[in-house]
Amino acid sequence: MAHPPMRILQINTERGWRGGERQTLLTALNQRKLGHHVELLVHAQGELAKRAVEEGLSVHRVRSGASFGVWLAMYGRRYDVLHAQTAKVVSWAVFSKPFHHRPIIFSRRTSFPVGSTKWATHWKWQNVDQLVAISEAAAAAPRAMGLQPIVIQSAVPAVTPAPERVNAFVTQYKLEGRRLVGTASALSPEKDPITLIRAAAIVCAQFDDVSFVHWGASGQASAAAQACIDELGLQGRYLMPGFTTAVEQLYPALSVFVMTSKFEALGSSVLDAMMQHVPVVSTDAGGLKETLSNGRGLLVAVGDIDAIAINVIELLSHPVKAAAMAKHAYAEVNAEYDVERMARRYLNVYASVLSRR
């Protein structure tokens, strides 16, 4: 459905570059491509600001949560729709609504249980014009409060092949002739790197030619992860290169991709692996059950070290089976998680909200 041009403000408070920030940029770029005027309100020191400017988008920068609220109160009325892409900014968008009088769309990108401030969360969610969840798992908490979120899954863009990057990575870490099992996640407790490291020890004991690669920014679990690697004698077998730009371009180096999260609303890095024809083993946390449904990958219970190791060993031992599963997953993900489709679905939400005013 085509819509008259809208003035859209995409709002994201994060400084880093994770799934939500990438989805914010993808949404903005594709809505611009579809003929709408899109601007961003972002953290001044964030990676999103830098990348949006490189893409030629109009970017407004602020430095704190309160600054987001002040900016929206002063300038929010310039736009037809305000799209809050992070939980932190919803309060400021709602508090400033008496000044900007504009509809607020909020994309919930987590599946964490609502904590002790449930009443405040309910108030925020109740006062947005439309709540969107990126998976059924992310929609569960709002529904438990009697709210009616719309589910719009995040998108996976096509990745430009970069064989020279893959070769450079393999050469840099002296991985020639080795089979690689990898993941991409911040070293934070909810991603549960310790479970993956302990599973890696079992796999490495089975295969002399296998190494693990863990891309991702440091976090609260960094020290514990390194201590676990040292304890298990995995130095040289479990690599942590840190945060890597466009890490999905390196996935073709992998034989298996693994995700061990305790909480995950969708798992966009899993989708990236599928788009690169890499077979996946994952926990069944939150939206990962949906992402790996219909035979797209192998699911295990959260924290089950042995099951993770057994399934990784199964795929490494049966490459034909692994390749067939990866081919099936690619076909489904390529059709279901299209970027333009996501952008159009959000435009439909905006139009619906505006028609009710």
N, C-alpha and C positions, 0 to 999 in steps of 0.2 A: 504494500500500500504506500503510495506516495503522499507526502505531507507537505503543506506550505512551509517555507523556510522558517526555522525557529532559531532564536538566540539562546544558546545553551551554555551554562557554566558548570564545568566538571570540577569538583573540589576534592582534594586529597591532602591530608596533613602529614604523611609519612616522609621521612628523610631518606630512607633506604630504597632499594630496588628489589621488590619481591612481586609475587603474583598480582596483588591488588594494584600496584603501581603500573605494571605492564598492561593490565586490563583497562585501567583508566586511560592510558595513552592510546591503546587500540580502539577503544570506544570513541574517543575524541577524533582520531584520524579518520575513522570510517564514517562517522556522522558528518564530518566536513566533506568527505568524498561524496556523500549522498546529498549535498547541497545546503547544509545548515551552517550557521555561524557558531563556532564553538571556541570558547576560551577556557583557560584553566586558572584556578586559584589554588596555589600549592605552597609548600614550605620553601622559604628562600634558599635554604642550603640543601635541598633535596635533589636526588638524582633525576627525579621526574621533571623538575624544572629545566634542567640542562637538556634532557632528551626532547622535551616538548619544543623548546626554542629551536633546536636543531631541525625539527620537523616543520618549522615555520608557523607554529601555533602562537596565538597571543597568550602570554603568561603573566599572571599577577602573583607577586611573591609577598608573603608575610612570614613572621618569625615565631609566632606563638599561638596557642589556642585562642586566647582572648582577641588577638589581632584578626583571626579569621572572623570572629563574631562582629567586631567593629567594622571590618571591610564589608561584610555582607549587609550590615545595617545601613552603611553609607551608599553602597553601589549595587546591591543585589537586585534592585528594581530595574536595572538595565536589561535584565534577561527574562525570557519567558519561563524558563525552568532552571532550578538549582538541583544538581545531582551530587549528593554527598556520597563519596566513594569509600569513606572510612568512618568507623564508629565514633571516633573522637570529635569529628566535626558536626555530628548530628545535633548535639546540644546547642552549639553556637548558631547553627542554621535555624533551629526552632526558637531559641531565645530572641533572635533578631527578626523573626517573622513579622512582628507588629510594625517594623520599619520598612522591610522590603516587600511584604505582601505577595510573595511569589511561592508557587508550589514547590515542595521539596520531595525529591525522590531519594531513597536511601538503599544502597546495595549492601546487604549483609554478607560478608565474605568469611565468616568463621562459624564453627559449630560448637564453640565452647558453651557449657552450661551457664545460664545467667546466675550471677553470684548474689551476694547479700544486698545489693542495691537494685533488686528486682523491680521495686516500685518506680525508681527513677528511670530504669530502662523501659519499662512499660509506658511511662509518660512520654518519653522521647519518641518511641515507635508509634504511639497512638497519635502523635501530633505531626508526623510526616504525612504527605498526601498519598504516597504509595511506597510500601516497603517491598523490596525485591530481595530474594534469596538466591544464591548461586547454585544451590542444590537442595534436595529434599531434606538433607541433614541440617543445612543452615536454616531451613524454614521451620524446623521442629519447635524451637523455643518460642518464636512469635505465635505459632499456632496454639501452643499450650497456654498462651495468654489471651486467646480468643481473637487474635488478629488474623488477617487474611493476606499473607504475602504472595506475590507472584514469583514463580521460579524461572529465572533466566540463567542458563548455564554460561560460565565463562567460555571464552573462545581460544582456539589454538591457531596461531598464524602459520603459514607456510614458512619453512626455514631455508634460507639460502645455503646450499651445500658449501662447505669450506674444508675440502680435503687437506689443504695446506696447513690449516690450524690443527687438524687431527694429527697429521704427521709430525708437526712441530711439538705437540703435546707429548706424543709417544716418545719422541727423541729426547725431549727435555728430561723426562722422568725415567729414561732407559727402560721402556716397557716393550721393546720390540720382541715379538714372539710370545707375548703373554696374553692370556685371556683376562678381560677386565670386567668386574662387577662394580656398578657405580650407583651413586645417589647424588641428589642436589638438594640440600636443605640447610638452613641455618643450624648452628650448633646450639640449639635451645632445648630445654627439657621436653616440651611437647612433641618435638621431632624424634625423641628417644634414640639418640646416636649410640648409647651404650648397648642397647639390644642388638643393633646392627653390627657393632664391633664384635660382640660375643658370638653372633652367628657367623661372622667372617672367620673367626678362629676355627670353627668347625669345618667350614668350606675349605679353608687354606690347608687344613690337616689332610683333607681328602685329595686335593689337587696341588701339585708342586708348581704348576704353570699359571695359577690364578692370583691376581692382585685386586685389591679394592681401592676405589677412588671416591672420595667424599668431597664434592665441591660445596662451598657454602661459607657464609660469613660467620665469624666467631660470635659466641654468645655465652649464656650462663652455664652451658654444659661443656664448654671448651676444655677446661682444666680436667674435668672428670673423664672426658673422652680421651685425652692424651694419656692420662694415668692408666686407663683401661688398655690402651694400645701397648703401653710399656709393660703392664702386668702380664699380658698375654703373649708378649714377644712378637708383636706384629709390626715392629719397625721395618719399613721397607716393603711391607705387604699391604698396609692400610695407609694410603696417602691422603693428606688433607691440603689441597692446593689453595684453599680459601675461596673468597668470592671471585667469580670469573664472569666477565661480561659475555653475554650471548652464549652461555654455557651449553645450551641445547645443540649448538653446532658441533660440540665435541661428543655427543651421544653415539654417533656411529662407531666410535672406538670401543663401545661396550658390547659384551655378550649378553648381559642381563642388567636390568635396572631394578633397584630395590627401594621401597619406601616403608619406613617403620614408624610412622607417626602415631601418637596417641590420640590426637585430635586433628581433623582435616576436613574442611568444608567441601573441597572438591579434589585438590591435588593436581594443579596445572602442570607440575613437572612430570608427573606420570603421563599426562596427555602428550607432553612434548616428546617423551620417550617413545610412545606409541606412534607418533607422527614420524619418527626416525626409524621405524621398523625394529625397535628394540623390545624384546619380551620383558614383561614386568611381573615381579613378585611384590605384594603389598599387604600391609595390615588392612583390616576391614573397618578402620576408624572413620566415623562420620560419612562424608560423601564419597570416600574411596570405594565403598560397596557399590555405589552407582557408577563411578568411573570405570571400574573393572567388571561390570556386569556383563552377562551374555558371553562369557568365555573370553573376554579381552585380556585377562591376566589371571594369575594365581593369588588367591586371597588366604590370609592366615589371621589368627586372632592377635589382637594387640599384645605385645610383650612376649609372644611365643618364640623364643630363640631357636628351639629345635625345629619348629615348623618352617621358619624362614630359611634356615640352613638346608633343610631337606628339599624344599622347593627350588632353591637356587641350584643345588646339586642336580636335581632332576632336569632342569633346563640345560645346564652345562653338559650333562651326560647324554642328552637327546636333542642335538641341534636341529634335526628335521622337525621335530615336534615344536621346538621353540620358534623356528622360522614360520611355521604354519600359524601359530598363535599370534605372532607379531603381524603377519599379513592380514589376518582377520581383524585384529584390533585397529590397524591403520585404516582399513576401509570404513569401519564404523565411525571412528573418531573424525576422519576427514569429512564425512557427511554430516555428522551431528553437531560438531563444535566449530562451525564456520564463523569467521569474524564478522562478515557483513550481515549474516543472519542475526547475530547477537545485537549489532548496532541497530538494525531495523526493529527488533523486538523492543528495545529501549525507546525508540522513537514512537512506537505504537503506545507505549505506556505514557509517555509525555503527552501525546495527543489526547489520550483518553482522560488524563487528569485535567488538561486545559479545557476540554469540552464540558467538564462538570462544574466549572467555575462560573 
